[in-house]
Amino acid sequence: MNLGVATATKLVLQPGWKWSECVKPLVGGHSCQAAHVGVLISGSMTVAHDDGSEIRVHPGDAYTFAPGHDGWVNGDEEFVGYEFSIAAKDCGVWSTTK
């Protein structure tokens, strides 16, 4: 959904989903290089960053995952969340649009 300067995407991942098994074979690389900002509606996910830190998110949690991570759905409930990205920053010194 386009929200003007931001985009919201509904993300649904099934039990057993894991980035390194489901996405890595398609895109290659050691780990996911995307940054993620979102809020979890249902299910649970664990994300392990390349630096060894881990985060587990639960329903109602807002989250941010830095580039360089693997992630997987926990348990037998699907992961449903919304992720947000900024299409263009146009506030003062952060302007990316001309």
N, C-alpha and C positions, 0 to 999 in steps of 0.2 A: 504494500500500500504506500503510495507516495504521499508524504505529509509536508509538501513544500520543500524545505531544505533538508528534510530527513526522510528515510525510507524505513518502514517496518515490515518485517518478514515473519510469517508464522512458520515455525520449525517443528516438525513432527518426526521423531526417531523411534523406531521400534525396539523392544527388548532384544538384547544381544548385539545392538549396533555398537561398533567401535571404529573410530576414525582410521586407525592403522590397518584395519581389516577391510573396511568398506569403501574408503575414499583413497587412501594411500596408493593402492594398486592402479587407480585411475590417473592420479596426478603426480605420483612419485614424491621424492623428498623424504627427509627423515621424520618430519612432524608437520602438523598444520601450521602454516605461516600467516594465517588470517587472524586479525584481532576480532573479538566478539564482545558485544555489549548487549545484554538482554535481561529479561525477567522470565522466571520459570513458572508455568501455570500448573503443571502436573508431572509426576514422575520424579526421577532423581538422576543426576549425572556426576561422575567424577572426572576431573581434568588433571592430568599430570604434566607440568611444564618441564621443559628441557633442563631447567636449573634444579630439578628435584622437588620443587614445591608442588603440593596438591591442594585442590579445592573440591569440595563436594557441595552441590547446590540442591535445594529442596523447594517444593512449591512455595511461592511467595518471595523467594530470594531474587534480588537483582544481582547480576554478575558481570564481570569483565574477565576475559581470558586473553592473555598476551599472546602474540605470535610465538610459535615454538612450543607446541603442546600436542598431546594425544588426549582423547576423551572417549568415554563409554557410558552407555545407559546402564544404570544399576537396577537390579531386580527384574520383575515381570510386568511392570507398568510402563507404557510408552511415555517418552519425554515430549512434552508440549510446551513450547515457549515462544516468545516473541523477541526477535533481535532487531536492533536499531543501528542505522548508519547515517552519517551526515554526508549529504551529497555535495554540499559546498558550504564553507564557512564564510560568512560575509559580515562579521562583527569586528570592526576596527582593524587592529594589526594582524588578525588572523585571516583576513580576507584572502580567499583563493579564487574569487571571481573578479574579473576586470570589466 
